[in-house]
Amino acid sequence: MRLRVPRCLIDARLQDLPPADDEGLVTVQLQLEAGVVRRLQAAPAEAGAAAPLAITPPVDAHAHLDKTFSHGDFPNPGGTMAGALAANRLEFAARTAEQVQQRSERALQQAWRHGLRAIRSHIDSGAGPASEASWEVLSDQQRAWGGRVALQLVALVPIHHWLTPEGETLARRVAGSGGLLGGVLGPPFGHGLQDAGAVRALLQLAERLGCGVDLHVDEGDDAPGVGMALMARETLALRPGVPITCSHASSMGLLSAPAGERLAEQCARAGLRVVALPRTNLWLLGRRAEQTPWLRAQAPIRMLQRAGVEVAVAGDNVQDPWYPGGDYDPIDLVRLCFTTSHLNPGQRQGLTPFTTAAARIMDLSWDGVLRPGCPADLLVLAAGSWAEVLARPPARRVMRSGTWLEPLPESPFAGALPRVTCHE
Ligand SMILES: [Zn+2]
């Protein structure tokens, strides 16, 4: 099978490959056997021109499968944070297990067919029957989808909940099932000592139970970087032995360059991982009545990467009160971030947030790098270059364990499916 593959998704130790072109791509020939890659070598020169662009299946490290596709019944026409929270509360009060089943099944089917191989979903876990129902359904989905879309679950509660006896009980259950402890850390912020105490208690609890933490931090456009600074400080002080992830980190992007760089270096020293969520941020933040937004709060992805922080970019909300669009399509997100976040997928730092860095943040067993013995899992695009991917949404084919999935219906916008040259 001849494909054009980003060099950063091929094992750096594999030599005898041609140099990457201007978009970081090399044309290779893959030999597959029994669901794994057997050999990977340079393709004969004459075959290179027509080969389609392929990547390993991307990873979505931040989603909300419990509330997804609820936008129709619980819209947020003003597009504000306050409106989203109010609609989310109404939706949560009415949420049933059947709804979570239907929503999550639709989401996982879309994700699978679009080429995603793993999703980390936060679950509203405050008081009320919807919390219990959501955990039961999504734990079942985790088992049902194992081997197709790896699903990780995070308990999303107000951060002070972890200080209560109910919080401790919830944490034990979550940790016992391999989940993560989550929550929201400003803005707005409580008194500094209150928030610091809650963060410290959460980190100690996670350390004691041996489970990871993934918080929504600084999802706002004021108090720039306050939550990230707090996370870095407390993590450096406690040095927990479990992975700590900060999702959003949006307002950090509003700091001055020197202040942002200092904080990014602190985050790197603390070993914090960051999941940037530009799509929801660009939708909700910086919104002012009757104004075109001029404050564009999103995580300073490149600055964090330069400091040595592992950064993923994820989809976050899909068709819920927080964002009305999206469809679990990682290529759609790559195309968006090309423009909004200047993440050029032709460069290593532009592509790894969707692939290898996201896999490391989720601690997946495969990093998404092609090498002999790795899964024969591929997302093949009807495009020969990243410029073509930017030009129009490309049709795609998805291979898992050496078998092609049923292709998505051809879109009139996407054109024909990619043509893959295979030899028996
Ligand atoms: Zn979220």
Residues whose N, C-alpha, C, O or C-beta is under 5 A from the ligand:
A	BS01	ZN	D316
